[in-house]
Amino acid sequence: MAYWMKADTALLRVVEDDGAGIMKRVRALEMVERAPMALLRRLILEPKTPRKKPIPSKLRAVAALKYAKQLARKKKGEKAKHVADNPLGIT
């Protein structure tokens, strides 16, 4: 069991904290290399029940860019995996 949390875990907690400043949350999200898709979806989408504090637009924009990068990385990985399954490269 580790005594200290990982840096990414601490940064993600700052991103989700409504009490933290807007720019601190934005910078924390920018520093995380691969944020979980579920967190990014929570930041981008508006839930059915209204939030106590709305998500700042700057944070929402950074989350949308990160989400698009994650999807592109995921699609690229699937395409590379598909080509690797076929040793002759015939599709």
N, C-alpha and C positions, 0 to 999 in steps of 0.2 A: 504494500500500500504506500503510495506516495504522500509526502507531507505537503507538497506544494502543487497547486494546479498548473496545468500547462498554459502557456501564454495565449494560445488561441481560445481556450476556454474562458479566460479572464476577459479577453477582448469581446467575445460574444456576449458575455454578461453585461458589459458596458453598453453594447449595441441595444440590448433589450430593455435596459433600465430607462424608464420614463423620467426619472428624476435627474438624470445626467444631462449635461448641456448638449445642444444640437451638434455643434462642431466636434465635440469629443466623441459623440456617437458615430458621426460620419467618418472621422479619422480612424476610429477603431474598426469600423467595417472595411475601410480601405486597406488596413494593415493585415486583415485576415486573408490568407492566400486562397483557401477553399472553404467558403462558408456553407453550412448545410442548406440544402434546397428548401427544407421546411421553414427555416428561419427567414430566408429570402421571400418565400411566398407569403408568410405572415406580415412582412413589412410592406409588400407590394399591394396585396389585396385588401379590400375593405370588408371587415366581417359583417355578418347580419346584425349582430348586436353592436350598438355604437360603443366606441372606446371612450374611456375617461379623458384621455389626452390624445389628440390626433397625431398620426405619424408626420413628422416634418417633411416638406416636399423635397428638400435636399437629400435627406436620408432615403426617401422613397426612390429618388432618381439613381442614387448610387446602388441601391439594392437591385433595381431593374437592370442596370448595366452588369452587375455581378451575375445576376440570374441568366442573362443572355450569354455571358462568357461560359458559365457552367454548362448550359445547353449545347453550345458549340463544341465544347471540350468533350461532352458526352457523345454527341453525334460523330465526332472525329474518331473517338475510341471505338465505337461500334463499327464504323466503316473499316478501320484498320484491322479489327478482329475478324470481320467477314473475309477480308482478303487473305489474312493469315491462315484461315481454315482451309483454303484451297491452294495446294502447293503449286499448281500449274498456272494459277491466276486467271482461270477461265470462269467467267460469270454468266 
